[in-house]
């Protein structure tokens, strides 16, 4: 099998890049202890706080505001088999066995159309509630999963930033908001996207499991912090010890309280029975319960289709489309569609040419999907030019991903994109 952009040297470079990333993620001792305790307190005690009057006042700080739901397509989604250039002879020439037949494509315009497995999203597009931004990427693309994911999650293609673009949004725009639920990661850990300096974000897998995520690389220092806090006389840490000690006693009551709130929500549609369906239903549940969460993050893996792509990619797109369509219908029924914007992203697209394994290797630009009641639907950006590639034979990006982020920050979340992204980028008209 030919995977020409994944030679051993590149793999070594990727590992080195990842090690540098982990090194950069280390906080100072004081910051680490304070944010760790804050996260423990917010995530473990929050269910108990949900029915508390003081917490109800905190929820009011963010309830009713704009909500962003981010769906990360981890692994590198194949943009050309997602939004298909069905009128391009080059597409069918370069992908003789993995192309989407023109007769099965759902036309959007004369040049591109949706993969047939995205059929559940077509009504949203027809209603003007789905925007598709083509050719999204960044200068000097990196084909490493680790590095490119870090770039997209941090919003910084140049540096080695240790906070995420939405983490900085929380620090800058919601710094005075006391609601511990102002952002949530769905899953076992908190992605870099939501990492911040002063706004700890909880990870949640179900209404029964608010918890502080101890990741592969952070578990040991967190446990060390616990041990230090229990015996400390350090004035920076001592004020938090009593709070941490109280967590265990309140855990059972916390779960019961959260289940009481969750029981008030009834889904208005049937969600697909898979991980994404369950997580999006949980997001809808939290939104319908008016808990004041402003940002949700969901991850779907499996998009690294080096081998036998057709079947795997088709199933992933079907899962995405069915889950997103059900989610939109649900929040619309609950009167929340105009309050929510959902966006997808992936660390990169795939190469134009299929490989010998009937898959595709790491590429560059790919489409981003934006859905919501206030979204100005349609196709944005030029159709991909398969005849105009970079020196590696990959697509040339047309829209900087930070233009997408900046538009969401400025026009939806009401934040200063230049403050969050440390620069200004062209605004797009999808909002």
N, C-alpha and C positions, 0 to 999 in steps of 0.2 A: 504494500500500500504506500502510495506517495503522499507524505505529509510534509511538503517542502518548506513550510514555514515553522516547523517544530523540530529542527535539528538539535542534537545534544547541546551545542553551544548556547542555543536560545533557551533550552530548559535550564541550564546553569544560570544564565542571566536572569531568568524568571525567578529562580530560587533566591538568588542574591537580592533581587528587587524586593521579594517578599520579606526577607530577613531585615532589610533596611526599613521596610514598612513597620514591622513589629518593633524594631528599635525605636522608631519615631513615635510609636503609640505609648511609650512609657511616660507616665506623668511624674512630676515632682512628688516627693513623699507627702507633703502637706496637701497638695491639690488632690492627690489620689485618695488619701484617707477621707477628706471631706466629701468628695463627690461619691466615693464608694458608700459611705454611710448614708448620704442623701439618697442614693439609689436604693439601698436596702430598705430604708425607711419608707420611701415612696412606693416601692413595689410590694413590700410584704404587708405593710399596714394599710395600704390604700383601700382594699375591699371593706375593711372595718370602718374606714373613714367615710365611705360612700353615703351612709345614712346619717352621718353626723352633721349637725347644723353648721359648724364651722367649715366643714368640707363642702357642704352645699353652697356656701357663700363663695368658696374658691372656684367651684365649678362655674358659677355665674360669670367669672372673669373671662371665660372662653366659650361658654355655651352660646350658640346662635351665630358664631363667627364662621368664616370660610374654612372648609375642611379639604385637605389634600390627602389622597390615597395613592401611594407609590407602589407599583407592582414591578419588581425586578425580575427580568428574564435571565437567569444566571447561566452562563456558559457560552453566550454569543449567539443571539438569534439570527437565523438566515433571513435577512431582509428581502432578498430577491425571490424567495419562495413564500414570503408573507404577503407583500404587496408586489404582485407578479407583473413584469413587463411583457405582457402576452403578445404584443405587436413587434417584439424585437427578435429578428432572426439570430442575432448574436447570442441571445439568451438560450435559445433552443440548440444552437450549435455547441455552446460551451457546456451545456448540461444535457447531454443526450439521454441519460437514464433517470435523472432525478428531477427533471423539469415538471412543472404543473401544466398539463395539457390546456391549450387555449380554450377548448370547448368547455372545460370545467371551471374556468376562472369566472369570478363574479365581477363583471366590469364596473369600474368606477368612472373612467373616462375612456377615450379612444386608445390610450396607451397602457394603462395599468389597471389592475383589478385585484380583488381580494382572493386569497387562497380559499377554495371551497369550504374548508373546515372553519373558516371565520364567518360562515353564513349567519350565525346568531347576532353578529354585530352589524349586519347590513341594515336592519331597521333603524338602529341608532344613527347610522350614517345618513340614511334617507330623511330622518327627522332633523338633521342638522346638529346633532348632539355629539358627533364623533369627528375629531380632527386628526388627520394623518400627516405628520411632518416628515418629508422624505429627506434622505441623504444626510442624516445627523451624525456628526462626528467631531473631530478636533484636529488641529495641526500636528504633523509628525506623529501619526498614530503608532501606538505600541500594541503589539499583537500578543502580549503576555496577559493571561487571565488576571493574575494578581495585580499587575501594574495598571492595566486598563480599568479594572474594577475600582482600584483606588482612585484613579483619575475621575471617573464618573461620580463616585460616591463623595469625594472631597470637593469636586468642582474646581480642581486645580491641576491642569495638565503639566505644569512646570515644576512645582515644588514637591515637598514630601509632607503635605499638610496632614495633621493628625486629628483634625475635626472634620465633620461632614458638612455639606452645604446646608442641610436642614438643621443640623446641630447648631450651626452658627446663626441660622434664622431664629432658633429658640433663644439663644443667648442674647441676640440683639433686639428682636422685636417683642419677645415675650419674657424678657428678663424679670419684670415685676409681677408676672402672673404666678400665683402660688399653687395653681391646680397641678397636682402630681401626675395627672393623666393627660397633660397637654400634648404629649406625643406617645405613641406606642409602637413597638415592633412586634409583629406577629411571627412567632417562631421561637426557637430555643436560645437565640442570642440577639444582641443589638448590633446592627450593621454600622459601618463607618458613617454612612449617610446621616445617622442620627447622633453620632458622637459629638459631644459638646464640652465646653470648659466648665459650665456652671449649671447645666440643666440635665440631670440624670434622666434617662429614659428607660422604662421597664420593658421587659420582653414577656409576652403572654402567649400561651399555646391553647388555653381554654379558660372558661370562666372559673374553673376550679384551680387554676395554677398561675396566679400572679406570682412572679418570682424574680429574684435578681440572678441574671444569667452569669454563671461561672464558665467562661469559655476556655478552650484548650490552652490559650496563651496567657489568660489573666487569672485562672483559678488559683494558682499558687500564691501570687502576691495578694489576692483578696483574702485568702485564708490567713496569710501572715499578718495582714492588717487587722483581722479579727483578733488574733492572739495578742497583738500589740495593744489594741484598744481595751481588752479585758483587764490587763495589768498595768495600764499606763498611768503616768502622772503628767504626761505631756499636755500643757494647757491648750494646744491646738486640737486635741482629740478628746480629752476627758469629758467635755460637755455632751458628747454624743453617746457615751457608754450606756447611760441609763435607757436611752431610746432603743439601742440595739438589744439590750437585755429584755426589753418588754415585748419584743417581736413574737417570741414563741408562745407566750400566753394568749396573744390575740389572734393567732393564726386560724384556729377553728372557727371562731366567731366571724372572722373576716370572710371566709369562704361562704358561710351561711348568708351573710349580708349581701354579698355579690350575687349569689344564686337567687336571692329574693328580687333583686333588681332585674336580673336576666329573665326571670319568669314573666315579667311584664311584657316582653317582646314576643311577638308571633310573626314568623316570616310570612310574607305575602306570596311567595313563590317557592318552587322546589329547587333547591340548589343541587348541582352535581355532587355525587358522593365521592369526592376526592379531596386531597389536602387543600387545594386552592379554593374549592367550593366551601369547605368548612371554615377556612380563614376569612373569606369574604363575607360569609354569613355572620361570623363573629364581629367583623368590622361594622356591618349593617346594624347588628344588635347594639353595639356601643353607640353608633350614631343616633339610632332611634331612641336610645335611653337618655340622650341629651347630657352626656357626661363631660362635655366640653373638650374632648380630644380634637386637636387641630390637625395633627399629622399621623397617618398610619403607614406602616411599611410592611409589605408582604413580599416574599421571595418564592419564585418558582424555578426549580433547577432542571437540568437535563438537556439544555439547548446546545451542548457541545457536540454537534453531529458530524464527527469525522467518518463514521461508518454507517452504511445502511440508513441514510437520513430520511427517506420518504415516509416510512411508517412511523418512526419516532416523532418526527417533526409534525406530521399531520395530527397525531394524538395530542401533542402539546398545544398546538394551535386550537384544537377543538376544546380542550380543557380551559384554555384562556378565554375563548369566546363565550362558551357556555357559562363560565363563572362570572365574567364581567357583565353579560347580558342579564343574568339572574340578579346580580347585585344592583344594577341600575334599576331594574323593575321594582325591586324590593324597596330601595330608598325613595323611589318615586311614589310608590304607594303610601309610604310613611311621610310624604310631604317634605323630603329632604333633598331631592334631586338638584334643586337650584343652589344648595348649600355645599355641594360636593363636586370636586374635580378629581378624576382618576387619570394617572399617567403611567405608561410603561417605559422601561428603558432596559437596555442590555449593554454589556461592556464593549461589544463590537459586533459587526455583522460577519458575513462569511465571504470567502473568495468567490469570484465570478465563476471560475471553472470548477467543475466537480473533480474529485480525486479518484484514484484507482479503487478506493473502497466504497464507491458510490455514496460518498458523503462530501462534505466541504470543510476546508481548513479555515483557520482564523483570518478574518478580513478586516474591513474598516467600517464604512458608513452603513447605517441601517435606519429604518423608520421608527419614529416614536408615535404612539397612539395617545390621544388626550380625549377623555369623555366627560360629559357633565351637562347639566341643565343649562348652564350659562356659557357653554363652549360654543364658539362659532365654527361649525363643522365644515369639512371640506378637505381637499388636498392642498398642502402647503409645500413649497419648494419645487424645484425642477425635477422632472423624471430622471432616473439614473442613466448616465451615459456610459453604456458598456463599451463603447468605442474609445472613450477617453479615460485612461487609467493612470495610476501612479507608476513609479518605476518597478514596483513589485507585481504589477498587473491587477491591483485592487482598485475598487471604486474611490473616486475623489470626493471627499465630503463637500456638501454644499451649504449646510447650516451648522454653526457651532452649537454644541449641546448647551453651552452656557447662555445662548440666546433663548433656548427653551426654558431653562431654569430662571433666567432673568425675567422673562415674561410672566411666569407663574408667580414669582416673588412680588413683582411690581403690581401686576394687574389682578392677581387673585388673593395672595396672602397679605397684601398691603404693606410689604416690607421694602426696604431699600436694597435693590439688587446689587448696587455698586458697593454697599457696605458688606454684604454677605459674600459676594464673589470677588471683591477687591478690584473690580474694574467694571466698565459699562459695556454692554453688548446690545446689538440690534434687537429691538422689540419685534415680536411677531404678532399678527392680528387674530390669533385663534381665541383670544379672550378680549 
